[in-house]
Amino acid sequence: MDVKKLIEILGIAENLKNNTRHSWTSKGRHESVAEHSWRLALFAYFLKDEFPETDMDKVIKMCIFHDMGEAFTGDIPSFYKTAQDEAEESKQLYAWVDSLPKPYNVELRALYEEMDALETVEAKTYKALDKLEVIVQHNEADLSTWIPLEYTANLDYGNENVAFSEYLKKLRKAIYDDSVQKIHK
């Protein structure tokens, strides 16, 4: 790859370090999009034994790239994100993907299309883990950082995404129990 193009790509990705999310860390600061994506990829790595038939390298790649659109639009919490916001993020993301040299543009377009379709076990796994990581982060943050809707949303968030996997349902239940414990402290 041309070195100038590589540096340009890294510069765009650096936005993910600067763009903060709605979530707070346990130390009382807003989490960056990059931090969320990094821990999500780590999460997937440590579940590879639970999903032996799944291409976990692909899941990890999905976790790394899943929020790249936010390098262009910033993070909009899921409960505020509109269809128009989704369309704009997708438009900017695909324009960026198309600007990449081959084979990266072809590979990433296929990856994003698979993620959007949510039909493969890899896409379903990445999406479930994405939802679960958010709740884990909320549970780690001080309760004072929660907004009122999170007291109920964190109890239901991602339930439909884990339904395909007994292991993920068990994990979701453990995270649910942590949320309930946090709320009732």
PEWOTA-V904665 format. One record per pair of residues at least 12 apart in sequence whose C-alpha atoms are under 7 Angstrom apart, sorted by the first residue. I is the first residue (numbers start at 1). J is the second residue. Records with the same first field share a line. If there is no record, write none. Layout:
# PEWOTA-V904665
I=J, J
This chain:
# PEWOTA-V904665
12=71
13=71
15=71
16=32, 33, 34, 70, 71
17=32, 33, 34
18=32
19=32, 33, 74, 75
20=32, 33, 75
21=33, 75
22=77
23=137, 138
24=138, 141, 145
25=137, 140, 141
26=140, 141, 142
28=141
37=63, 64
38=64
40=63, 129, 130, 133
41=60, 63, 64
44=56, 59, 60
45=60
54=121, 122
55=122
58=122
59=122, 123, 126
62=126
63=126
69=89, 90, 92, 93
70=89
72=92
73=89
97=109
124=161
127=161
128=158, 161, 162
131=157, 158
132=158, 172
135=154
136=175
139=178, 179, 182
155=176, 179
